[in-house]
Amino acid sequence: MDQMCVRMLRELQELEFALVELNLYLDTHPCDTQAIKTFNELAVRYEQARKAYEDKYGPLVNFGHSGPVKSHVWQWIDEPWPWEIEY
């Protein structure tokens, strides 16, 4: 796994963590417009980062968000499993 792949994956993890935390915060503070704005901005950044990662390295998950298979090869098995990644 090259360093760019690791950096992109790390950015996705950081964005996802922030989105989950904001989601939990908004569960108890649903009228906080600044938190909603930040959540929406991070959600857009996450989708952009996810698309960039998947365009370069293949799907992050084997179903759902990645859409249809984009080639004649099942790419899900091409990258190391999460527990095999060295950070």
Distance bins in CASP14 RR format, pairs under 12 A and 6 or more apart:
PFRMAT RR
TARGET T0000
AUTHOR 0000-0000-0000
RMODE 2
METHOD distances of the structure
MODEL  1
1 7 0 0 0 0 0 1 0 0 0 0 0
1 8 0 0 0 0 0 1 0 0 0 0 0
1 9 0 0 0 0 1 0 0 0 0 0 0
1 10 0 0 0 0 0 1 0 0 0 0 0
1 57 0 0 0 0 1 0 0 0 0 0 0
1 78 0 0 0 0 0 1 0 0 0 0 0
1 79 1 0 0 1 0 0 0 0 0 0 0
1 80 1 0 1 0 0 0 0 0 0 0 0
1 81 0 0 0 0 0 1 0 0 0 0 0
1 82 0 0 0 0 0 1 0 0 0 0 0
1 84 0 0 0 0 1 0 0 0 0 0 0
1 85 1 0 0 1 0 0 0 0 0 0 0
1 86 1 0 0 1 0 0 0 0 0 0 0
1 87 0 0 0 0 1 0 0 0 0 0 0
2 8 0 0 0 0 1 0 0 0 0 0 0
2 9 0 0 0 0 0 1 0 0 0 0 0
2 56 0 0 0 0 1 0 0 0 0 0 0
2 57 0 0 0 0 1 0 0 0 0 0 0
2 79 0 0 0 0 0 1 0 0 0 0 0
2 80 0 0 0 0 0 1 0 0 0 0 0
2 85 0 0 0 0 0 1 0 0 0 0 0
2 86 0 0 0 0 0 1 0 0 0 0 0
3 9 0 0 0 0 0 1 0 0 0 0 0
3 10 0 0 0 0 0 1 0 0 0 0 0
3 86 0 0 0 0 0 1 0 0 0 0 0
3 87 0 0 0 0 0 1 0 0 0 0 0
4 10 0 0 0 0 0 1 0 0 0 0 0
4 11 0 0 0 0 0 1 0 0 0 0 0
4 52 0 0 0 0 0 1 0 0 0 0 0
4 53 0 0 0 0 1 0 0 0 0 0 0
4 56 1 0 0 1 0 0 0 0 0 0 0
4 57 0 0 0 0 1 0 0 0 0 0 0
5 11 0 0 0 0 0 1 0 0 0 0 0
5 12 0 0 0 0 0 1 0 0 0 0 0
5 52 0 0 0 0 0 1 0 0 0 0 0
5 53 1 0 0 1 0 0 0 0 0 0 0
5 54 0 0 0 0 0 1 0 0 0 0 0
5 56 1 0 0 1 0 0 0 0 0 0 0
5 57 1 0 1 0 0 0 0 0 0 0 0
5 58 0 0 0 0 0 1 0 0 0 0 0
5 60 0 0 0 0 0 1 0 0 0 0 0
5 78 0 0 0 0 0 1 0 0 0 0 0
5 79 1 0 0 1 0 0 0 0 0 0 0
5 80 0 0 0 0 1 0 0 0 0 0 0
5 85 0 0 0 0 1 0 0 0 0 0 0
5 86 0 0 0 0 0 1 0 0 0 0 0
5 87 0 0 0 0 0 1 0 0 0 0 0
6 12 0 0 0 0 0 1 0 0 0 0 0
6 13 0 0 0 0 0 1 0 0 0 0 0
6 53 0 0 0 0 0 1 0 0 0 0 0
6 57 0 0 0 0 0 1 0 0 0 0 0
6 79 0 0 0 0 0 1 0 0 0 0 0
6 80 0 0 0 0 0 1 0 0 0 0 0
6 85 1 0 0 1 0 0 0 0 0 0 0
6 86 0 0 0 0 1 0 0 0 0 0 0
6 87 1 0 0 1 0 0 0 0 0 0 0
7 13 0 0 0 0 0 1 0 0 0 0 0
7 14 0 0 0 0 0 1 0 0 0 0 0
7 49 0 0 0 0 0 1 0 0 0 0 0
7 52 0 0 0 0 0 1 0 0 0 0 0
7 53 0 0 0 0 0 1 0 0 0 0 0
7 56 0 0 0 0 0 1 0 0 0 0 0
7 57 0 0 0 0 0 1 0 0 0 0 0
7 87 0 0 0 0 0 1 0 0 0 0 0
8 14 0 0 0 0 0 1 0 0 0 0 0
8 15 0 0 0 0 0 1 0 0 0 0 0
8 46 0 0 0 0 0 1 0 0 0 0 0
8 48 0 0 0 0 0 1 0 0 0 0 0
8 49 1 0 0 1 0 0 0 0 0 0 0
8 50 0 0 0 0 1 0 0 0 0 0 0
8 51 0 0 0 0 0 1 0 0 0 0 0
8 52 1 0 0 1 0 0 0 0 0 0 0
8 53 1 0 1 0 0 0 0 0 0 0 0
8 54 0 0 0 0 1 0 0 0 0 0 0
8 55 0 0 0 0 0 1 0 0 0 0 0
8 56 1 0 0 1 0 0 0 0 0 0 0
8 57 1 0 0 1 0 0 0 0 0 0 0
8 58 0 0 0 0 0 1 0 0 0 0 0
8 60 0 0 0 0 0 1 0 0 0 0 0
8 79 0 0 0 0 0 1 0 0 0 0 0
8 85 0 0 0 0 0 1 0 0 0 0 0
9 15 0 0 0 0 0 1 0 0 0 0 0
9 16 0 0 0 0 0 1 0 0 0 0 0
9 49 0 0 0 0 1 0 0 0 0 0 0
9 50 0 0 0 0 0 1 0 0 0 0 0
9 52 0 0 0 0 0 1 0 0 0 0 0
9 53 1 0 0 1 0 0 0 0 0 0 0
9 54 0 0 0 0 0 1 0 0 0 0 0
9 56 0 0 0 0 0 1 0 0 0 0 0
9 57 0 0 0 0 1 0 0 0 0 0 0
9 58 0 0 0 0 0 1 0 0 0 0 0
9 60 0 0 0 0 1 0 0 0 0 0 0
9 79 0 0 0 0 1 0 0 0 0 0 0
9 80 0 0 0 0 0 1 0 0 0 0 0
9 82 0 0 0 0 1 0 0 0 0 0 0
9 85 1 0 0 1 0 0 0 0 0 0 0
9 86 0 0 0 0 0 1 0 0 0 0 0
9 87 0 0 0 0 1 0 0 0 0 0 0
10 16 0 0 0 0 0 1 0 0 0 0 0
10 17 0 0 0 0 0 1 0 0 0 0 0
10 49 0 0 0 0 0 1 0 0 0 0 0
10 53 0 0 0 0 0 1 0 0 0 0 0
10 85 0 0 0 0 1 0 0 0 0 0 0
10 87 1 0 0 1 0 0 0 0 0 0 0
11 17 0 0 0 0 0 1 0 0 0 0 0
11 18 0 0 0 0 0 1 0 0 0 0 0
11 42 0 0 0 0 0 1 0 0 0 0 0
11 45 0 0 0 0 1 0 0 0 0 0 0
11 46 0 0 0 0 1 0 0 0 0 0 0
11 48 0 0 0 0 0 1 0 0 0 0 0
11 49 1 0 1 0 0 0 0 0 0 0 0
11 50 0 0 0 0 1 0 0 0 0 0 0
11 52 0 0 0 0 1 0 0 0 0 0 0
11 53 0 0 0 0 1 0 0 0 0 0 0
12 18 0 0 0 0 0 1 0 0 0 0 0
12 19 0 0 0 0 0 1 0 0 0 0 0
12 42 0 0 0 0 0 1 0 0 0 0 0
12 45 0 0 0 0 1 0 0 0 0 0 0
12 46 1 0 0 1 0 0 0 0 0 0 0
12 47 0 0 0 0 0 1 0 0 0 0 0
12 48 0 0 0 0 0 1 0 0 0 0 0
12 49 1 0 1 0 0 0 0 0 0 0 0
12 50 1 0 0 1 0 0 0 0 0 0 0
12 51 0 0 0 0 0 1 0 0 0 0 0
12 52 0 0 0 0 1 0 0 0 0 0 0
12 53 1 0 0 1 0 0 0 0 0 0 0
12 54 0 0 0 0 1 0 0 0 0 0 0
12 57 0 0 0 0 0 1 0 0 0 0 0
12 60 1 0 0 1 0 0 0 0 0 0 0
12 61 0 0 0 0 0 1 0 0 0 0 0
12 65 0 0 0 0 0 1 0 0 0 0 0
12 82 0 0 0 0 0 1 0 0 0 0 0
13 19 0 0 0 0 0 1 0 0 0 0 0
13 20 0 0 0 0 0 1 0 0 0 0 0
13 46 0 0 0 0 0 1 0 0 0 0 0
13 49 0 0 0 0 0 1 0 0 0 0 0
13 50 0 0 0 0 0 1 0 0 0 0 0
13 53 0 0 0 0 0 1 0 0 0 0 0
13 60 0 0 0 0 0 1 0 0 0 0 0
13 82 0 0 0 0 0 1 0 0 0 0 0
13 85 0 0 0 0 0 1 0 0 0 0 0
13 87 0 0 0 0 1 0 0 0 0 0 0
14 20 0 0 0 0 0 1 0 0 0 0 0
14 21 0 0 0 0 0 1 0 0 0 0 0
14 42 0 0 0 0 1 0 0 0 0 0 0
14 45 0 0 0 0 0 1 0 0 0 0 0
14 46 0 0 0 0 1 0 0 0 0 0 0
14 49 0 0 0 0 1 0 0 0 0 0 0
15 21 0 0 0 0 0 1 0 0 0 0 0
15 22 0 0 0 0 0 1 0 0 0 0 0
15 38 0 0 0 0 0 1 0 0 0 0 0
15 39 0 0 0 0 0 1 0 0 0 0 0
15 41 0 0 0 0 0 1 0 0 0 0 0
15 42 1 0 1 0 0 0 0 0 0 0 0
15 43 0 0 0 0 1 0 0 0 0 0 0
15 44 0 0 0 0 0 1 0 0 0 0 0
15 45 1 0 1 0 0 0 0 0 0 0 0
15 46 1 0 1 0 0 0 0 0 0 0 0
15 47 0 0 0 0 1 0 0 0 0 0 0
15 48 0 0 0 0 1 0 0 0 0 0 0
15 49 1 0 0 1 0 0 0 0 0 0 0
15 50 0 0 0 0 1 0 0 0 0 0 0
15 52 0 0 0 0 0 1 0 0 0 0 0
15 53 0 0 0 0 0 1 0 0 0 0 0
16 22 0 0 0 0 0 1 0 0 0 0 0
16 23 0 0 0 0 0 1 0 0 0 0 0
16 42 0 0 0 0 1 0 0 0 0 0 0
16 43 0 0 0 0 0 1 0 0 0 0 0
16 45 0 0 0 0 0 1 0 0 0 0 0
16 46 1 0 0 1 0 0 0 0 0 0 0
16 47 0 0 0 0 0 1 0 0 0 0 0
16 49 0 0 0 0 1 0 0 0 0 0 0
16 50 0 0 0 0 1 0 0 0 0 0 0
16 53 0 0 0 0 0 1 0 0 0 0 0
16 60 0 0 0 0 0 1 0 0 0 0 0
16 61 0 0 0 0 0 1 0 0 0 0 0
16 65 0 0 0 0 0 1 0 0 0 0 0
17 23 0 0 0 0 0 1 0 0 0 0 0
17 24 0 0 0 0 0 1 0 0 0 0 0
17 42 0 0 0 0 0 1 0 0 0 0 0
17 46 0 0 0 0 0 1 0 0 0 0 0
18 24 0 0 0 0 0 1 0 0 0 0 0
18 25 0 0 0 0 0 1 0 0 0 0 0
18 35 0 0 0 0 0 1 0 0 0 0 0
18 38 0 0 0 0 1 0 0 0 0 0 0
18 39 0 0 0 0 1 0 0 0 0 0 0
18 41 0 0 0 0 0 1 0 0 0 0 0
18 42 1 0 1 0 0 0 0 0 0 0 0
18 43 0 0 0 0 1 0 0 0 0 0 0
18 45 0 0 0 0 1 0 0 0 0 0 0
18 46 0 0 0 0 1 0 0 0 0 0 0
18 49 0 0 0 0 0 1 0 0 0 0 0
19 25 0 0 0 0 0 1 0 0 0 0 0
19 26 0 0 0 0 0 1 0 0 0 0 0
19 35 0 0 0 0 0 1 0 0 0 0 0
19 38 0 0 0 0 1 0 0 0 0 0 0
19 39 1 0 0 1 0 0 0 0 0 0 0
19 40 0 0 0 0 0 1 0 0 0 0 0
19 41 0 0 0 0 0 1 0 0 0 0 0
19 42 1 0 1 0 0 0 0 0 0 0 0
19 43 1 0 0 1 0 0 0 0 0 0 0
19 44 0 0 0 0 0 1 0 0 0 0 0
19 45 0 0 0 0 1 0 0 0 0 0 0
19 46 1 0 0 1 0 0 0 0 0 0 0
19 47 0 0 0 0 0 1 0 0 0 0 0
19 49 0 0 0 0 0 1 0 0 0 0 0
19 50 0 0 0 0 0 1 0 0 0 0 0
20 26 0 0 0 0 0 1 0 0 0 0 0
20 27 0 0 0 0 0 1 0 0 0 0 0
20 39 0 0 0 0 0 1 0 0 0 0 0
20 42 0 0 0 0 0 1 0 0 0 0 0
20 43 0 0 0 0 0 1 0 0 0 0 0
20 46 0 0 0 0 0 1 0 0 0 0 0
21 27 0 0 0 0 0 1 0 0 0 0 0
21 28 0 0 0 0 0 1 0 0 0 0 0
21 35 0 0 0 0 0 1 0 0 0 0 0
21 38 0 0 0 0 0 1 0 0 0 0 0
21 39 0 0 0 0 1 0 0 0 0 0 0
21 42 0 0 0 0 1 0 0 0 0 0 0
22 28 0 0 0 0 0 1 0 0 0 0 0
22 29 0 0 0 0 1 0 0 0 0 0 0
22 30 0 0 0 0 0 1 0 0 0 0 0
22 32 0 0 0 0 1 0 0 0 0 0 0
22 34 0 0 0 0 0 1 0 0 0 0 0
22 35 1 0 1 0 0 0 0 0 0 0 0
22 36 0 0 0 0 1 0 0 0 0 0 0
22 37 0 0 0 0 0 1 0 0 0 0 0
22 38 1 0 0 1 0 0 0 0 0 0 0
22 39 1 0 1 0 0 0 0 0 0 0 0
22 40 0 0 0 0 1 0 0 0 0 0 0
22 41 0 0 0 0 0 1 0 0 0 0 0
22 42 1 0 0 1 0 0 0 0 0 0 0
22 43 0 0 0 0 1 0 0 0 0 0 0
22 46 0 0 0 0 0 1 0 0 0 0 0
23 29 0 0 0 0 0 1 0 0 0 0 0
23 30 0 0 0 0 0 1 0 0 0 0 0
23 35 0 0 0 0 1 0 0 0 0 0 0
23 36 0 0 0 0 0 1 0 0 0 0 0
23 38 0 0 0 0 0 1 0 0 0 0 0
23 39 1 0 0 1 0 0 0 0 0 0 0
23 40 0 0 0 0 0 1 0 0 0 0 0
23 42 0 0 0 0 0 1 0 0 0 0 0
23 43 0 0 0 0 1 0 0 0 0 0 0
23 46 0 0 0 0 0 1 0 0 0 0 0
24 30 0 0 0 0 0 1 0 0 0 0 0
24 35 0 0 0 0 0 1 0 0 0 0 0
24 39 0 0 0 0 0 1 0 0 0 0 0
25 31 0 0 0 0 0 1 0 0 0 0 0
25 32 1 0 0 1 0 0 0 0 0 0 0
25 34 0 0 0 0 0 1 0 0 0 0 0
25 35 1 0 1 0 0 0 0 0 0 0 0
25 36 0 0 0 0 0 1 0 0 0 0 0
25 38 0 0 0 0 1 0 0 0 0 0 0
25 39 0 0 0 0 1 0 0 0 0 0 0
26 32 1 0 0 1 0 0 0 0 0 0 0
26 33 0 0 0 0 0 1 0 0 0 0 0
26 34 0 0 0 0 0 1 0 0 0 0 0
26 35 1 0 1 0 0 0 0 0 0 0 0
26 36 1 0 0 1 0 0 0 0 0 0 0
26 37 0 0 0 0 0 1 0 0 0 0 0
26 38 0 0 0 0 1 0 0 0 0 0 0
26 39 1 0 0 1 0 0 0 0 0 0 0
26 40 0 0 0 0 0 1 0 0 0 0 0
26 42 0 0 0 0 0 1 0 0 0 0 0
26 43 0 0 0 0 0 1 0 0 0 0 0
27 35 0 0 0 0 0 1 0 0 0 0 0
27 39 0 0 0 0 0 1 0 0 0 0 0
28 35 0 0 0 0 0 1 0 0 0 0 0
29 35 1 0 0 1 0 0 0 0 0 0 0
29 36 0 0 0 0 1 0 0 0 0 0 0
29 38 0 0 0 0 0 1 0 0 0 0 0
29 39 0 0 0 0 0 1 0 0 0 0 0
30 36 0 0 0 0 1 0 0 0 0 0 0
30 39 0 0 0 0 0 1 0 0 0 0 0
32 38 0 0 0 0 1 0 0 0 0 0 0
32 39 0 0 0 0 1 0 0 0 0 0 0
33 39 0 0 0 0 0 1 0 0 0 0 0
33 40 0 0 0 0 0 1 0 0 0 0 0
34 40 0 0 0 0 0 1 0 0 0 0 0
34 41 0 0 0 0 0 1 0 0 0 0 0
35 41 0 0 0 0 0 1 0 0 0 0 0
35 42 0 0 0 0 0 1 0 0 0 0 0
36 42 0 0 0 0 0 1 0 0 0 0 0
36 43 0 0 0 0 0 1 0 0 0 0 0
37 43 0 0 0 0 0 1 0 0 0 0 0
37 44 0 0 0 0 0 1 0 0 0 0 0
38 44 0 0 0 0 0 1 0 0 0 0 0
38 45 0 0 0 0 0 1 0 0 0 0 0
39 45 0 0 0 0 0 1 0 0 0 0 0
39 46 0 0 0 0 0 1 0 0 0 0 0
40 46 0 0 0 0 0 1 0 0 0 0 0
40 47 0 0 0 0 0 1 0 0 0 0 0
41 47 0 0 0 0 0 1 0 0 0 0 0
41 48 0 0 0 0 0 1 0 0 0 0 0
42 48 0 0 0 0 0 1 0 0 0 0 0
42 49 0 0 0 0 0 1 0 0 0 0 0
43 49 0 0 0 0 0 1 0 0 0 0 0
43 50 0 0 0 0 0 1 0 0 0 0 0
44 50 0 0 0 0 0 1 0 0 0 0 0
44 51 0 0 0 0 0 1 0 0 0 0 0
45 51 0 0 0 0 0 1 0 0 0 0 0
45 52 0 0 0 0 0 1 0 0 0 0 0
46 52 0 0 0 0 0 1 0 0 0 0 0
46 53 0 0 0 0 0 1 0 0 0 0 0
46 60 0 0 0 0 0 1 0 0 0 0 0
46 65 0 0 0 0 0 1 0 0 0 0 0
47 53 0 0 0 0 0 1 0 0 0 0 0
47 54 0 0 0 0 0 1 0 0 0 0 0
47 60 0 0 0 0 0 1 0 0 0 0 0
47 65 0 0 0 0 1 0 0 0 0 0 0
47 66 0 0 0 0 0 1 0 0 0 0 0
48 54 0 0 0 0 0 1 0 0 0 0 0
48 55 0 0 0 0 0 1 0 0 0 0 0
49 55 0 0 0 0 0 1 0 0 0 0 0
49 56 0 0 0 0 0 1 0 0 0 0 0
49 57 0 0 0 0 0 1 0 0 0 0 0
49 60 0 0 0 0 0 1 0 0 0 0 0
50 56 0 0 0 0 0 1 0 0 0 0 0
50 57 0 0 0 0 0 1 0 0 0 0 0
50 58 0 0 0 0 0 1 0 0 0 0 0
50 59 0 0 0 0 1 0 0 0 0 0 0
50 60 1 0 0 1 0 0 0 0 0 0 0
50 61 0 0 0 0 1 0 0 0 0 0 0
50 64 0 0 0 0 0 1 0 0 0 0 0
50 65 1 0 0 1 0 0 0 0 0 0 0
50 66 0 0 0 0 1 0 0 0 0 0 0
50 67 0 0 0 0 0 1 0 0 0 0 0
51 57 0 0 0 0 0 1 0 0 0 0 0
51 58 0 0 0 0 0 1 0 0 0 0 0
51 59 0 0 0 0 0 1 0 0 0 0 0
51 60 0 0 0 0 0 1 0 0 0 0 0
51 65 0 0 0 0 1 0 0 0 0 0 0
51 66 0 0 0 0 1 0 0 0 0 0 0
51 67 0 0 0 0 0 1 0 0 0 0 0
51 70 0 0 0 0 0 1 0 0 0 0 0
52 58 0 0 0 0 0 1 0 0 0 0 0
52 60 0 0 0 0 0 1 0 0 0 0 0
53 59 0 0 0 0 1 0 0 0 0 0 0
53 60 1 0 0 1 0 0 0 0 0 0 0
53 61 0 0 0 0 0 1 0 0 0 0 0
53 65 0 0 0 0 0 1 0 0 0 0 0
53 66 0 0 0 0 0 1 0 0 0 0 0
53 79 0 0 0 0 0 1 0 0 0 0 0
54 60 1 0 0 1 0 0 0 0 0 0 0
54 61 0 0 0 0 1 0 0 0 0 0 0
54 64 0 0 0 0 0 1 0 0 0 0 0
54 65 0 0 0 0 1 0 0 0 0 0 0
54 66 1 0 1 0 0 0 0 0 0 0 0
54 67 0 0 0 0 1 0 0 0 0 0 0
54 69 0 0 0 0 0 1 0 0 0 0 0
54 70 0 0 0 0 1 0 0 0 0 0 0
54 71 0 0 0 0 0 1 0 0 0 0 0
54 75 0 0 0 0 1 0 0 0 0 0 0
54 76 0 0 0 0 0 1 0 0 0 0 0
54 78 0 0 0 0 0 1 0 0 0 0 0
54 79 0 0 0 0 0 1 0 0 0 0 0
55 66 0 0 0 0 0 1 0 0 0 0 0
55 70 0 0 0 0 1 0 0 0 0 0 0
55 71 0 0 0 0 0 1 0 0 0 0 0
55 75 0 0 0 0 0 1 0 0 0 0 0
56 75 0 0 0 0 0 1 0 0 0 0 0
56 78 0 0 0 0 0 1 0 0 0 0 0
56 79 0 0 0 0 0 1 0 0 0 0 0
57 66 0 0 0 0 0 1 0 0 0 0 0
57 75 0 0 0 0 1 0 0 0 0 0 0
57 76 0 0 0 0 0 1 0 0 0 0 0
57 78 0 0 0 0 1 0 0 0 0 0 0
57 79 1 0 0 1 0 0 0 0 0 0 0
57 80 0 0 0 0 0 1 0 0 0 0 0
57 85 0 0 0 0 0 1 0 0 0 0 0
58 66 1 0 0 1 0 0 0 0 0 0 0
58 67 0 0 0 0 0 1 0 0 0 0 0
58 69 0 0 0 0 0 1 0 0 0 0 0
58 70 0 0 0 0 1 0 0 0 0 0 0
58 71 0 0 0 0 1 0 0 0 0 0 0
58 73 0 0 0 0 0 1 0 0 0 0 0
58 74 0 0 0 0 0 1 0 0 0 0 0
58 75 1 0 1 0 0 0 0 0 0 0 0
58 76 0 0 0 0 1 0 0 0 0 0 0
58 77 0 0 0 0 0 1 0 0 0 0 0
58 78 1 0 0 1 0 0 0 0 0 0 0
58 79 1 0 0 1 0 0 0 0 0 0 0
59 65 0 0 0 0 1 0 0 0 0 0 0
59 66 1 1 0 0 0 0 0 0 0 0 0
59 67 0 0 0 0 1 0 0 0 0 0 0
59 68 0 0 0 0 0 1 0 0 0 0 0
59 69 0 0 0 0 1 0 0 0 0 0 0
59 70 0 0 0 0 1 0 0 0 0 0 0
59 71 0 0 0 0 0 1 0 0 0 0 0
59 73 0 0 0 0 0 1 0 0 0 0 0
59 74 0 0 0 0 1 0 0 0 0 0 0
59 75 1 0 1 0 0 0 0 0 0 0 0
59 76 1 0 1 0 0 0 0 0 0 0 0
59 77 0 0 0 0 0 1 0 0 0 0 0
59 78 0 0 0 0 1 0 0 0 0 0 0
59 79 0 0 0 0 1 0 0 0 0 0 0
60 66 1 0 0 1 0 0 0 0 0 0 0
60 67 0 0 0 0 0 1 0 0 0 0 0
60 75 0 0 0 0 0 1 0 0 0 0 0
60 76 0 0 0 0 1 0 0 0 0 0 0
60 78 0 0 0 0 0 1 0 0 0 0 0
60 79 0 0 0 0 1 0 0 0 0 0 0
60 82 0 0 0 0 0 1 0 0 0 0 0
61 67 0 0 0 0 1 0 0 0 0 0 0
61 75 0 0 0 0 0 1 0 0 0 0 0
61 76 0 0 0 0 1 0 0 0 0 0 0
61 79 0 0 0 0 0 1 0 0 0 0 0
61 82 0 0 0 0 0 1 0 0 0 0 0
62 69 0 0 0 0 1 0 0 0 0 0 0
62 74 0 0 0 0 1 0 0 0 0 0 0
62 75 0 0 0 0 1 0 0 0 0 0 0
62 76 1 0 1 0 0 0 0 0 0 0 0
62 77 0 0 0 0 1 0 0 0 0 0 0
62 78 0 0 0 0 0 1 0 0 0 0 0
62 79 0 0 0 0 0 1 0 0 0 0 0
62 81 0 0 0 0 0 1 0 0 0 0 0
63 69 0 0 0 0 0 1 0 0 0 0 0
63 74 0 0 0 0 0 1 0 0 0 0 0
63 76 0 0 0 0 1 0 0 0 0 0 0
64 76 0 0 0 0 0 1 0 0 0 0 0
66 75 0 0 0 0 1 0 0 0 0 0 0
66 76 0 0 0 0 1 0 0 0 0 0 0
67 75 0 0 0 0 0 1 0 0 0 0 0
68 75 0 0 0 0 0 1 0 0 0 0 0
69 75 1 0 0 1 0 0 0 0 0 0 0
69 76 0 0 0 0 1 0 0 0 0 0 0
70 76 0 0 0 0 0 1 0 0 0 0 0
71 78 0 0 0 0 0 1 0 0 0 0 0
77 84 0 0 0 0 0 1 0 0 0 0 0
79 85 0 0 0 0 1 0 0 0 0 0 0
80 86 0 0 0 0 1 0 0 0 0 0 0
80 87 0 0 0 0 0 1 0 0 0 0 0
END
